[in-house]
Amino acid sequence: MKPASFDYFDPESVEEVLDLLHQHGDEAKILAGGQSLGPLLNMRLSTPQIIVDINRVTDLEYYNSDDTGLKVGAMTRQSTLEDDNNLKNIQPLLAASIPYIGHRSIRNRGTVGGSVAHADPAAEWPAIMLTLDGTVLIRNSTSSRTVDASDFYLSALTTDLKSDEMLVEIQIPSWAKTSGWSFVEFSRRHGDFAVLGVATHLTIENRQCTKSRIAIIGGGPIPIRTRKAESMLTGETISDELLKEAAEQASKEIDPDSDMHASAEYRHHLASVLVSTALRKAADRADEQGGK
Ligand SMILES: Cc1cc2nc3c(=O)[nH]c(=O)nc-3n(C[C@H](O)[C@H](O)[C@H](O)COP(=O)(O)OP(=O)(O)OC[C@H]3O[C@@H](n4cnc5c(N)ncnc54)[C@H](O)[C@@H]3O)c2cc1C
């Protein structure tokens, strides 16, 4: 199928984009890498009257890091980050997760802002944002605001973004030196969306866990932070038994559907196995960083 007809604009600056969104509101849709919006348009699941193509807004293609953390402009392609060998030193959890996003050709076009804003519950970026306490910088034609990732995802494919707003940057704070991390996912073939995936981040000081984050993708309509499981770890001395108990708890905090790829029951089972594996890896890495 071909998309329904629309008017097309390709502005060169953020200000022009925001003016167009201000003028057209709900009728307009931003086109970034087009890897998710393209199919939606072709299947007429999305029928905007206005397309605002932001591929010429090169000001949003950047990333930089300092002691406070990492900032990535919305139009940065996934492959740009993937190709930076230094990313694993700056933010290893992020570096490890990017190759799981579809295939290389998708990562060449797909953007960080598009992945974060599209809010697919099985996508990698939203879970990474939750695990790393990321925030999104949002602008409209008159103001800007910052939203925590944990408040950004509202329901399936729906975020806190308003129709006149654009995501311009994502921000990830730096983490404690004694942090460990892990990203594991199960998909039927490499490059497919995950049947289920887990991102974890543990900070361990003097054998005690001082911070824990567990986010699950493919476990419900939005990426899910399993907060009860996290709180079972925080303040405690890490042991194999505790990690397994936390993984069991995490599997109870998801709300997956059954679909052609897996039953809900199987996804619950996968969650307990993958969270257990992910927590063990994260704890080991924290130990290696001197957390024990
Ligand atoms: C075959 C295939 C497999 C894939 N597998 C995976 C996978 O395993 N994991 C994964 O995470 N993704 C996967 N994807 C999706 C891919 O990562 C997309 O690139 C991504 O979801 C959207 O990024 P995009 O830049 O292409 O955005 P677009 O498709 O251009 O836009 C997506 C949505 O976000 C909105 N949007 C885009 N940019 C902004 C912005 N700056 N501000 C506000 N709204 C904005 C658009 O209006 C649209 O609603 C796959 C895609 C394909 C085609």
PDBQT file of the ligand as one rigid body, heavy atoms in Angstrom, charges set to zero:
ROOT
HETATM    1  C1  LIG A 301      12.569  -4.488  10.346  1.00  0.00    +0.000 C 
HETATM    2  C2  LIG A 301      12.723  -3.574  11.541  1.00  0.00    +0.000 A 
HETATM    3  C3  LIG A 301      13.224  -4.090  12.719  1.00  0.00    +0.000 A 
HETATM    4  C4  LIG A 301      13.387  -3.259  13.828  1.00  0.00    +0.000 A 
HETATM    5  N1  LIG A 301      13.873  -3.798  14.974  1.00  0.00    +0.000 NA
HETATM    6  C5  LIG A 301      14.037  -3.007  16.048  1.00  0.00    +0.000 A 
HETATM    7  C6  LIG A 301      14.572  -3.522  17.265  1.00  0.00    +0.000 A 
HETATM    8  O1  LIG A 301      14.920  -4.697  17.385  1.00  0.00    +0.000 OA
HETATM    9  N2  LIG A 301      14.684  -2.673  18.309  1.00  0.00    +0.000 N 
HETATM   10  C7  LIG A 301      14.309  -1.356  18.227  1.00  0.00    +0.000 A 
HETATM   11  O2  LIG A 301      14.445  -0.629  19.209  1.00  0.00    +0.000 OA
HETATM   12  N3  LIG A 301      13.815  -0.844  17.097  1.00  0.00    +0.000 NA
HETATM   13  C8  LIG A 301      13.674  -1.631  16.011  1.00  0.00    +0.000 A 
HETATM   14  N4  LIG A 301      13.151  -1.089  14.866  1.00  0.00    +0.000 N 
HETATM   15  C9  LIG A 301      12.694   0.310  14.868  1.00  0.00    +0.000 C 
HETATM   16  C10 LIG A 301      13.848   1.266  14.591  1.00  0.00    +0.000 C 
HETATM   17  O3  LIG A 301      14.762   1.243  15.671  1.00  0.00    +0.000 OA
HETATM   18  C11 LIG A 301      13.378   2.710  14.393  1.00  0.00    +0.000 C 
HETATM   19  O4  LIG A 301      14.445   3.384  13.881  1.00  0.00    +0.000 OA
HETATM   20  C12 LIG A 301      12.915   3.495  15.582  1.00  0.00    +0.000 C 
HETATM   21  O5  LIG A 301      11.906   2.881  16.300  1.00  0.00    +0.000 OA
HETATM   22  C13 LIG A 301      12.348   4.845  15.182  1.00  0.00    +0.000 C 
HETATM   23  O6  LIG A 301      13.359   5.691  14.831  1.00  0.00    +0.000 OA
HETATM   24  P1  LIG A 301      13.260   6.554  13.520  1.00  0.00    +0.000 P 
HETATM   25  O7  LIG A 301      14.322   7.595  13.599  1.00  0.00    +0.000 OA
HETATM   26  O8  LIG A 301      13.241   5.692  12.339  1.00  0.00    +0.000 OA
HETATM   27  O9  LIG A 301      11.858   7.300  13.736  1.00  0.00    +0.000 OA
HETATM   28  P2  LIG A 301      10.581   7.499  12.749  1.00  0.00    +0.000 P 
HETATM   29  O10 LIG A 301      10.161   6.192  12.213  1.00  0.00    +0.000 OA
HETATM   30  O11 LIG A 301      10.902   8.573  11.776  1.00  0.00    +0.000 OA
HETATM   31  O12 LIG A 301       9.554   8.044  13.810  1.00  0.00    +0.000 OA
HETATM   32  C14 LIG A 301       8.989   7.188  14.779  1.00  0.00    +0.000 C 
HETATM   33  C15 LIG A 301       7.993   7.990  15.629  1.00  0.00    +0.000 C 
HETATM   34  O13 LIG A 301       8.692   8.910  16.471  1.00  0.00    +0.000 OA
HETATM   35  C16 LIG A 301       8.302  10.263  16.189  1.00  0.00    +0.000 C 
HETATM   36  N5  LIG A 301       9.520  11.081  16.275  1.00  0.00    +0.000 N 
HETATM   37  C17 LIG A 301      10.680  10.816  15.631  1.00  0.00    +0.000 A 
HETATM   38  N6  LIG A 301      11.603  11.727  16.020  1.00  0.00    +0.000 NA
HETATM   39  C18 LIG A 301      11.001  12.551  16.904  1.00  0.00    +0.000 A 
HETATM   40  C19 LIG A 301      11.441  13.676  17.667  1.00  0.00    +0.000 A 
HETATM   41  N7  LIG A 301      12.717  14.130  17.599  1.00  0.00    +0.000 N 
HETATM   42  N8  LIG A 301      10.559  14.284  18.500  1.00  0.00    +0.000 NA
HETATM   43  C20 LIG A 301       9.288  13.820  18.595  1.00  0.00    +0.000 A 
HETATM   44  N9  LIG A 301       8.814  12.761  17.902  1.00  0.00    +0.000 NA
HETATM   45  C21 LIG A 301       9.664  12.134  17.065  1.00  0.00    +0.000 A 
HETATM   46  C22 LIG A 301       7.672  10.227  14.802  1.00  0.00    +0.000 C 
HETATM   47  O14 LIG A 301       6.734  11.265  14.621  1.00  0.00    +0.000 OA
HETATM   48  C23 LIG A 301       7.024   8.850  14.807  1.00  0.00    +0.000 C 
HETATM   49  O15 LIG A 301       5.798   8.901  15.493  1.00  0.00    +0.000 OA
HETATM   50  C24 LIG A 301      13.003  -1.885  13.740  1.00  0.00    +0.000 A 
HETATM   51  C25 LIG A 301      12.509  -1.353  12.533  1.00  0.00    +0.000 A 
HETATM   52  C26 LIG A 301      12.376  -2.181  11.435  1.00  0.00    +0.000 A 
HETATM   53  C27 LIG A 301      11.857  -1.596  10.164  1.00  0.00    +0.000 C 
ENDROOT
TORSDOF 0
